[in-house]
């Protein structure tokens, strides 16, 4: 062994790392899902190459010192007036695959307004913009992995994927978790939406039980009397292998 | 509670609203951070070679000693955060300011060649695509424990090339599909 290797090992006593568990078949979307047209030219044709986890994969950016203002978690107080639409509370817990809380971890969300329009220059759906709603939020999970947002229930909106195509109402979620490999970007839907069956983005997930994990549930406990309905949306990030992956 | 991990979904065409309008990070390493300063330009092309104008690139890299920042991003405004995130422009490109990463320990006793971990997200990408940027001409590339897992005829897709017009600038082309398709990893 060369001296440079010894030096590196001294610096990093974890030449072997504890990796993260791989996904079960069917529980994540297919990459190429032709019914969702945009996947056709944006999905690799070669199979992915299995990457054994190294320090590069088991570390990741931490945003625990991010400054979160109250208006970051309450999307209804970001402007001079209140946005139009149905005020809701979205609350949930982020855990890993072993059920352990993921504390102090950044969550970012964005969404359309109540009329189904994004405050985005490229959204030309002829529905009104709301001057009191941007549709962007961020927060950190607490020490037990819980988060909550106050927002407006987003509207469904049309897209050009196929004839008479409409996206079910959804809120985009972005999470980091503790490692490069725990990064998750997903969408939260609302219980009972009649558009689920027609939506190739949701249907790209083969397993029905897995699709249901993206559907938030009405929650009376989260609901605040005389003020707003509550929805519960729990999120599970990948868990660790129980033994060091290497050697 | 069911502990199967939550499924991924596409970031969609309006990712900017939540992720990059106010929260993009183009400077992974600020002035004064130890190491060789580089500019790294990505260009993302689809299966027909057309630039992808609505993708997002995220980077995660070690410092010049090969250490990842594992704590909160250090003191507020720490000059090295190891993380970057940018949307692609109309021409499919985006450019980060950073430093050349050091060598990170790999499996067993192997050291990994300098590399940057990359996520590519976008409309039509249902699951984040992961790849790695290595740097053409680095002596430790041939022995890198990850590069050797890649079929030899595809390894070059993981090598950023120096921009001959600008010293210290590197270009990494991401071809999502088809001819010259970039190697993507199952992480």
Interface residues (C-beta under 8 A of the other chain):
Chain A: X1 X4 X5 X8 X9 X11 X12 X14 X15 X16 X22 X23 X24 X27 X28 X29 X30 X31 X33 X36 X37 X38 X39 X40 X41 X42 X43 X44 X45 X46 X48 X49 X50 X51 X52 X53 X54 X55 X56 X57 X59 X60 X61 X62 X63 X64 X65 X95 X97 X98 X99 X108 X109 X110 X118 X119 X120 X122 X123 X134 X135 X136 X137 X138 X172 X174 X180 X181 X183 X184 X185 X186 X187 X201 X202 X204 X205 X209 X210 X211 X213 X214 X234 X235 X236 X237 X238 X239 X246 X247
Chain B: X1 X2 X3 X4 X5 X6 X7 X8 X9 X10 X11 X12 X13 X14 X15 X16 X17 X18 X19 X21 X22 X23 X46 X47 X48 X50 X52 X54 X58 X60 X62 X65 X66 X67 X68 X69 X70 X71 X72 X73 X76 X81 X82 X83 X103 X104 X105 X106 X107 X108 X109 X111 X112 X115 X117 X119 X121 X122 X123 X124 X125 X126 X127 X128 X129 X130 X132 X145 X146 X149 X150 X154 X176 X177 X178 X181 X182 X183 X184 X185 X186 X187
